[in-house]
Amino acid sequence: MLRHAGAMPPPLLLHLLLLLLLFLTATHCMKFDAERLAARQRIDAKWDLLDASSSRSSRRGRQIQPKEISIQ
């Protein structure tokens, strides 16, 4: 197959270049900021503490009694 000066590159080469571009874009998007990650963990820990304390106080407020078990 003869090539001319202005011939298009083969489709395989175009596909490889496209995959390389997608890979580079994906790796750039996967970078993370350690400060943001630490802040997110602190926020999650505070929410966990808030959920635990609110469920405890709601049980106390309703005066839940344990269910009686009848033995037959």
KEBADREN-158236 format. One record per atom (N, C-alpha, C, O, CB): x negated, y negated, z. Coordinates in steps of 0.05 Angstrom, whole numbers, padded with zeros to 5 digits, always signed. Glycine has a CB too. Layout:
REM residues N
XYZ;...
This chain:
REM residues 72
-00017+00023+00000;+00000+00000+00000;-00018-00025+00000;-00035-00028+00018;+00019+00000+00024;-00014-00042-00019;-00030-00066-00021;-00017-00088-00006;+00008-00091-00005;-00034-00074-00051;-00033-00104+00007;-00022-00127+00021;-00030-00153+00007;-00051-00156-00005;-00033-00128+00050;-00011-00171+00008;-00016-00198-00003;-00024-00216+00020;-00022-00208+00043;+00009-00209-00018;-00034-00239+00013;-00044-00258+00034;-00021-00266+00053;-00026-00269+00077;-00056-00283+00021;+00003-00269+00043;+00026-00278+00060;+00044-00255+00069;+00067-00260+00076;+00042-00298+00046;+00034-00231+00068;+00051-00208+00075;+00058-00208+00105;+00042-00217+00121;+00037-00181+00067;+00082-00198+00111;+00091-00196+00138;+00077-00173+00152;+00070-00153+00139;+00122-00193+00140;+00071-00175+00178;+00059-00153+00192;+00078-00129+00193;+00103-00133+00191;+00050-00161+00221;+00068-00105+00196;+00086-00082+00197;+00105-00084+00221;+00098-00096+00242;+00070-00056+00198;+00128-00071+00219;+00148-00073+00242;+00137-00061+00268;+00145-00071+00289;+00173-00058+00234;+00120-00042+00267;+00109-00030+00291;+00093-00051+00306;+00095-00053+00331;+00091-00006+00285;+00077-00067+00292;+00062-00088+00305;+00080-00109+00317;+00075-00119+00339;+00043-00101+00285;+00102-00116+00304;+00121-00135+00315;+00134-00124+00340;+00137-00139+00359;+00142-00142+00294;+00140-00099+00340;+00152-00087+00364;+00133-00086+00387;+00141-00092+00410;+00162-00058+00358;+00108-00080+00382;+00088-00080+00403;+00084-00108+00414;+00081-00112+00439;+00061-00069+00393;+00083-00128+00397;+00081-00156+00406;+00105-00164+00423;+00102-00178+00443;+00077-00175+00383;+00129-00156+00415;+00153-00162+00430;+00152-00149+00457;+00160-00161+00477;+00178-00153+00414;+00144-00123+00458;+00142-00110+00484;+00121-00123+00502;+00125-00125+00526;+00134-00080+00479;+00099-00132+00491;+00079-00145+00506;+00090-00171+00518;+00085-00178+00541;+00054-00151+00490;+00105-00186+00502;+00117-00211+00511;+00137-00205+00533;+00137-00220+00553;+00131-00226+00488;+00153-00185+00530;+00173-00178+00551;+00159-00169+00577;+00168-00176+00599;+00191-00156+00541;+00137-00154+00574;+00122-00145+00598;+00110-00169+00613;+00112-00170+00637;+00100-00125+00589;+00098-00187+00598;+00086-00210+00611;+00107-00228+00624;+00102-00238+00646;+00071-00227+00591;+00130-00230+00612;+00152-00246+00624;+00162-00232+00649;+00167-00246+00670;+00175-00250+00604;+00165-00206+00649;+00175-00191+00672;+00155-00193+00695;+00164-00196+00718;+00181-00162+00664;+00130-00190+00689;+00110-00192+00711;+00109-00220+00723;+00104-00223+00747;+00082-00183+00701;+00113-00240+00707;+00114-00267+00717;+00138-00271+00736;+00135-00284+00756;+00114-00288+00694;+00160-00259+00729;+00185-00262+00745;+00182-00246+00771;+00196-00253+00791;+00209-00253+00730;+00166-00226+00773;+00164-00209+00796;+00146-00221+00818;+00144-00210+00840;+00154-00182+00789;+00133-00243+00812;+00116-00255+00833;+00134-00265+00855;+00157-00273+00850;+00100-00279+00821;+00125-00263+00880;+00141-00272+00902;+00124-00290+00920;+00100-00290+00920;+00151-00248+00918;+00138-00306+00935;+00126-00325+00953;+00127-00313+00981;+00149-00307+00991;+00139-00353+00952;+00104-00310+00994;+00104-00298+01021;+00119-00314+01041;+00132-00303+01059;+00075-00294+01030;+00118-00340+01039;+00133-00357+01058;+00163-00354+01055;+00177-00353+01076;+00125-00387+01054;+00172-00351+01031;+00201-00347+01027;+00210-00320+01037;+00231-00317+01049;+00208-00350+00997;+00193-00300+01034;+00199-00273+01044;+00200-00273+01074;+00218-00261+01086;+00178-00253+01034;+00181-00286+01087;+00181-00288+01116;+00205-00303+01127;+00217-00295+01147;+00155-00301+01126;+00213-00325+01113;+00236-00340+01121;+00261-00323+01119;+00279-00324+01136;+00239-00366+01104;+00263-00308+01097;+00287-00291+01094;+00288-00270+01116;+00310-00263+01125;+00285-00277+01066;+00266-00259+01124;+00266-00239+01145;+00274-00251+01172;+00289-00239+01188;+00238-00226+01148;+00266-00276+01177;+00274-00290+01202;+00304-00295+01201;+00317-00291+01222;+00259-00317+01205;+00314-00303+01179;+00343-00309+01176;+00359-00283+01181;+00379-00283+01195;+00350-00321+01149;+00350-00261+01169;+00364-00235+01172;+00363-00226+01202;+00383-00216+01212;+00351-00214+01155;+00341-00231+01215;+00339-00223+01243;+00358-00239+01260;+00370-00229+01279;+00310-00226+01254;+00360-00265+01255;+00379-00282+01270;+00408-00273+01265;+00424-00273+01284;+00376-00312+01262;+00415-00266+01240;+00442-00257+01235;+00447-00231+01249;+00469-00226+01260;+00446-00253+01204;+00427-00213+01251;+00431-00188+01265;+00436-00193+01295;+00454-00180+01307;+00406-00170+01262;+00421-00211+01307;+00426-00218+01335;+00453-00230+01339;+00467-00224+01358;+00404-00237+01345;+00461-00247+01321;+00488-00260+01323;+00510-00240+01321;+00529-00240+01336;+00491-00282+01301;+00507-00221+01302;+00528-00200+01299;+00529-00182+01324;+00551-00175+01332;+00522-00183+01274;+00506-00175+01335;+00506-00158+01358;+00518-00172+01382;+00534-00159+01397;+00477-00149+01365;+00512-00197+01387;+00523-00211+01410;+00553-00216+01406;+00568-00215+01426;+00508-00237+01415;+00562-00222+01382;+00590-00228+01378;+00607-00202+01381;+00629-00204+01392;+00595-00240+01351;+00597-00180+01373;+00612-00155+01376;+00614-00147+01406;+00634-00136+01415;+00600-00132+01359;+00592-00152+01421;+00592-00145+01449;+00612-00163+01464;+00627-00153+01481;+00564-00149+01461;+00612-00189+01458;+00630-00207+01472;+00659-00202+01464;+00677-00206+01481;+00623-00236+01467;+00664-00194+01440;+00692-00189+01432;+00703-00164+01446;+00726-00163+01453;+00694-00186+01401;+00686-00145+01451;+00695-00121+01465;+00701-00128+01494;+00720-00118+01506;+00673-00099+01464;+00684-00145+01506;+00689-00154+01534;+00714-00170+01536;+00729-00167+01555;+00665-00170+01544;+00720-00186+01516;+00744-00203+01517;+00769-00187+01515;+00790-00195+01526;+00743-00224+01495;+00769-00165+01501;+00793-00149+01497;+00797-00129+01519;+00818-00116+01521;+00793-00136+01471;+00777-00125+01536;+00778-00106+01558;+00785-00078+01547;+00805-00066+01556;+00798-00114+01579;+00769-00068+01529;+00774-00042+01517;+00768-00021+01538;+00747-00020+01551;+00757-00038+01492;+00788-00003+01542;+00785+00019+01561;+00778+00044+01545;+00788+00048+01523;+00810+00023+01578;+00761+00061+01556;+00755+00086+01541;+00780+00104+01540;+00797+00104+01558;+00733+00102+01555;+00783+00118+01518;+00806+00136+01514;+00805+00159+01534;+00783+00172+01537;+00807+00145+01485;+00827+00165+01546;+00828+00188+01564;+00829+00214+01549;+00842+00216+01528;+00852+00187+01583;+00814+00233+01559;+00813+00259+01546;+00830+00279+01563;+00824+00282+01587;+00784+00269+01542;+00849+00292+01551;+00865+00311+01566;+00853+00339+01560;+00850+00347+01537;+00895+00310+01558;+00848+00354+01581;+00838+00381+01578;+00861+00400+01582;+00875+00399+01602;+00814+00386+01599;+00865+00417+01564;+00887+00436+01565;+00878+00464+01572;+00894+00482+01574;+00902+00437+01539;
